[in-house]
Each structure stands twice: as structure tokens, then as C-alpha cells.
């Protein structure tokens, strides 16, 4: 039986907010958050202390489109500001529905969203060679116009299609959570904290030690690992759309990974078992968390979260 008094950082995947086959209307997103909230209430009922972090890809992408469409009337905002805006948007949805879910079971739990800045290195190599696609797809003519008028860097990501170009931005490595002290203070007061959404707002430290936001997108799972480290979490739980990570995924001999040591997971990663754009960053974040002193790191699906915490399913990475 596991000790359920432990602090868990939960990295919620996109399906906790928007399913792949949905338009992403506010009502659809809210319905998904309601289902997620009931899972989180069950974790709380079993004694776990919770910190939530989440993705923001669809929401940030929608905001980027709105910025482009409305630029003739309203000055568009930079990407770091859009990240802060989506933290507030998604934080509101989780605060609202978590409080409702707790009220159903007769509890009133304090919940707070912290708009979070994440420190990155101003000399991170990804600033010189951006590769993270953001926002909508463009035709070549539209891409040329945006490159000329706004200085965007665009790359062709779907050759052979009419709209094959996308804006790409840096995705630097997260170093530290600027609001770490505030988050820890809230956690010690038994507040459920929603923080570092979308990887956090990336900021650099200038030569005069002042912070400045930069237009970049931090990998949300890597930011979640840094968050888990700075708050001294015991468990790092990544919730995605599959119950387990697999080796030989999609092949006749594919195998679900259950309890795996850090060393074995490192070997699978080195062997190229996990795709860079999907499971790879999740596995890498879990390995980093375990090497920083964590008790357990878990990858599983949203509806299996409680069972995975109790060791019944999911990919559980142990020392």
C-alpha cells in the first residue's frame, strides 16, 4: 500500500481539456474539465496533495489566429503574453469545476491559479534554430507576407499541401520556476495550485538581473518536471491519452511498460523507442525527475490516474 499523504505534481495532457475530434468550443472544453475534476477530487479524497499543470496548445493556437485576424483593429500581443492569457483561461476553468466537484461531495477546498514565469537561458541554442510549430497553417504567399511584415520565422512542415507552412518559435530548456516560493507557500497551506500552464511564460534574466518575457514555447512536461523538483514533490504524474508507454509501439510485438527502473527507461529512450514529438519528452521529463530525487514518476491515461497512483496500472518509473 502506497503512502497517500504525498505531494503529487500532475501534468494534464491536452485531452483533459480538448479531445482531438472536437472543435474546442468553450462548452466542449468545460465538459472535459468536469470529467478531469472528478478524478482529481478522488485523488484528494485518498489523501494526496495536488499541484496541477497543463498544456495550452489548442488555446494558444486559437488566440494566435484571433490576433492575426484582428490585427487591423487591435494591436496583436506577443507570444509570451498569449501564454499568460491562456494560463488564466484554463486556470479559471479548473478552479470553477474543481470547486463545483468538491461541493458535490460536501467539501470546500481552497484552489488558486498562479500565472507562472519559467526561467530559460538567453543563450539556449534553440533561440538560434527554432523548431517548435505554433499557430495555424499558411500558404507560401501568406508565409512570405508574415515573414516580411512581422519578421516571423516560418518552415514548411507539410510539403505538397496548399497550406504547408507554419510559424516556428524557440523551445528553450526550462531552468527554474520564478514563483516557486509562492507556490510552495500555498501548498503548505493545503491549497490546490494550478501553475506553469503551457510550460509557463518563458522569461530570461538580462545583464542587469531584470526579467523579460521572450517569444518561445517551453515543453510543458519538462516544465512540469522542473516544477516537481522545486516544490519537492514525491510523485510526478503525467496524464496523456494512453494507459501505458510502449516499446515497439505500433508493431506486432509492441509491449506495454509497467514498472520500469530509471536505467531501463534510459536505455529505451536511447534506443529510440519514444517519438520526439509525443512520448519522448514525457519519458525524458520522468527520468529527470527521478534523477533529481523523486520517489516515482508515472505515465498513464486520465481515467486511470487513481489506479496508477496505487500501482495497479500505468508506466511507473522507479529508482
N, C-alpha and C positions, 0 to 999 in steps of 0.2 A: 504493500500500500504506500503510495507516494505521500509526501508531506504537502498538503494543500494550503498551507499558510504562506506559500512562497509568492514572490513578485514575478509576474509574467508580462513580458512585452509582446503584444500581439500585432503582427504586421498583416493587415487585412488586404487581400488581393482585390482586383477590380470587380470580381463577381460579387463581392459583399455590397457593392453599390450599383453596378450596372452589368447586366448579363450581356453576352456577346450578340444575341439576336434582338436586342432592344434598341429603340431609338435613343433612349436616355432622357426621357421626359422627367420632370421633377417627380411626378406621381410614381413612375416606374422605379426611380432611384429610391424614393422613400419606402416603397413596398419592400425592396431588397434590404434596406437598412432595418426595417421592422423585424425581418427574419433573423438578421445578424444579431440584433439587440437581444432576442430571446436566448440565443446561445451564450451571450456574454453574461446575462443575468444568471444562467445556470452555473457558469464558472464562479461567479461571485457567491452564489448560494453554497457552493462547495468549499469556500474559504480562500480562493485565490484572490490576490491583489492584482489589479489590472492597469496597464498602460496601453493605450491604443495608438497605432499609427496606421496610415492608409495610403493607397495610391490616389492619383488625381488625373491620370492620363486623359480620359474622355472629357472630364470637366474643363481641364486646361485647354484641350483641343477646341472645345466649343467656344471658350472665351476668346481664343485666338481668332477664330472665324468671325465672331462678333466684332472684334477690334478691327479686322480688315474691312468688314462690310460697313462699319460705321465711321471710318476714318475721315470721311468728308464732313461729318458733323461734329464729331467728338475726337479730341486727340487720343491716339492709341497709347496704351500703357505698356511698359516693358515687361519682359517675361518674369522677372523676379516679383514684380507687383502682382501679376496674374497668379503666381504661386501662392502668395499671401491671401489673395481673394478666394481661391479655392479651398485653402485651409479653413477659412471662416465658413464658407458654404457647407462643406462636408462636416465640419465640426458641429455646426448648428443641427444638421440632420441627425447625427448620432446623439448629441445631447438631448434633443427633443424626444427621439424614440426610445432611447435608453431610460430616460426618466419616466416615460409612459409605461414601459415594460416593468420597471421596478414598482410602479404604483399598482399595477395589476396584482402583484404578489404582496402588496401591503408594505413596501419598503420605500424610504426616501433616502437616496444615496447622492452625496454631492458629486457633481460631474463638471469638469471645466475643460475648455479648449484653449490651448496655448499656441498662438501663432509663433512659429519657431524658426529661428535663423540657424543655419548649419554652416560652420566654418569650412572653407576649402582653401587650398594653396593657390595663390595668384599665379604661380609658375607651373601649375599642373599641366602636364603635356597635352591633355585633351583640349585645352584652350587653343593650342596651335593646330590641332587636327580634329575638329568637332565631328561627331558621328551619330549623335542622338537625334532621330527624326521627331519633329513635333508639328502639330497642326495639320491642315488639310493637304491634299494632293493638288498640284498645279500643272497646267500645260507648260510647254517650254517658253511660250511667249509670256505667260504670266510670271514664270520664274525669272526670266530676263528682266521684266519690269520691276519686280521686287528686289532683285539684285542691284539694279540701278538706282531705284528710288529710296530704298530703305537700307541698303547695304547688307541684306540677308545673304547667308551662305546657303545655297541650295544644291542638292545632289539628286541625280536620277536614281530612283530606287525600284521602279517598275518599268524597265525598258520594254518598248513595244506597245505601251498603252498610251491613250491620249493624255491623261493626267498622270504623268510618271515621276514628277519632281516633288520633293518635299524640302522644307526648311530643316537644316540640321544645326544643332547647338552643342556646346561643350557639355560633357557629363563628368565633372571632376570628382575625385575621391573625397568623401566626407572625412573631416578630421575631428571635429568637436561640435557639441551642441551648446550654443551660446546661452540658452535659457535653462541649462542643466540644473542650476541651484533652485530656480523657481519650480521646476518640475519635481525635484526631489522633496522640496518643502510641501508641495501639495500632496504627494504620495504619502509622506509621513503623517499627513492629516487625514488619511484614508479617503482622499479624493480620487475618483477615476479620471485619469488625464488623457485627453486626446491631443496628440502632439506630433510634430515633424511630418505632417501630412505631405504626400507627394515628394518625399525626400527632404522637405524643409526648404526654406528660402535660402539659396546659396549666397554667402557673403564672403568677402575677402578682407584681410586686415592690411590697411595701407601702411606706408612707412611711418606715418605719424600715429599709428595704432588706432586710427579710426576705422570703423566698419563700413563697408559699402556693398550693396547688393550687386550681383552680376547676373547677366542673362545666360543661364545654364539650367540644366535639369539633373539633379542628383538621383542616382538609383535608389528607389525607396527601400529596398531590402538592405542595402549596405548602410543607408542612413539609420534604419531600424536597428541594425547591429550596433552601431556607434551609440545610439540611444540606450540600448540594453546595457551596454558596457558602462556608460557614465552614471546610470541610475543604480548600478549594482544588481541588476535583475538576476534571478536564478534560472529562469526559463525564457527562451526566445522561441516564439511560436509563429510560424509563417503559414497563413491560411490562403490556399490557392484553389484551383478548380479540379485538382486530382487528390485522391486519398493518400497516395504514396509517390515518392520519386522512384524512377525505374532505371535499371541498366538495360541496354539493348532495346530501348524504347521503340515500339512500332514494329519490332521484328518477331519472328515466331518464337524465339527463345527469350522474350522480354521477361524481366523478373522484378517484382516489387521489392523495394528495400524496406525492411522493418527496423530492427535495432542494429545500428552500424557504428563502429568506432570512428573517431576522427581520422585516424590513419587510413582506414579503409576508404572513407569518403574522399579523402585527399587523392588516393590512388585512382578512384573512379573519375574524379574531376580531371586529373592529369591525363587519363586515357581518352578524354573527350566524350564521356558518356552523357554530359549535360549540355544542352544547347545554350549558346551565349546569350540569346535574346529571351530565354524563358526560364528554364530550371537552373542554368549555370549560376547567375547572380545569387539566387536563393541558397544554393549549396555553399557557394563561397562565403556568403554572409554568415551562415550557420557555423562553418568551420572557424571563421574569425572569432565569432562569439565564444565558442568552446575554448579556443586557444587563449582568450582573454580571461578565462576563469569561470565560465558559465557551467551550470550543472547539466542542463540538457538543451538541445535545440531540436525543434520538431517541424516537419513539413507535412501538412495534411490538408484536407478539404474543409470548408466551413462547417458543413453539417456533421463532421466527425471530430470537431475540436475537443469536446469534453472527453470523448473516448480516448483520443490520442494523448491528452494530458494524463490520463490514468493508465497509459501504457498498453492499451488494447489494440491500437491501430496506428497508422501514420508511419512516416520515416522518422525514427528517433535516433539522434546522433548523441553518442555518449563518449566519455573520455576513453 
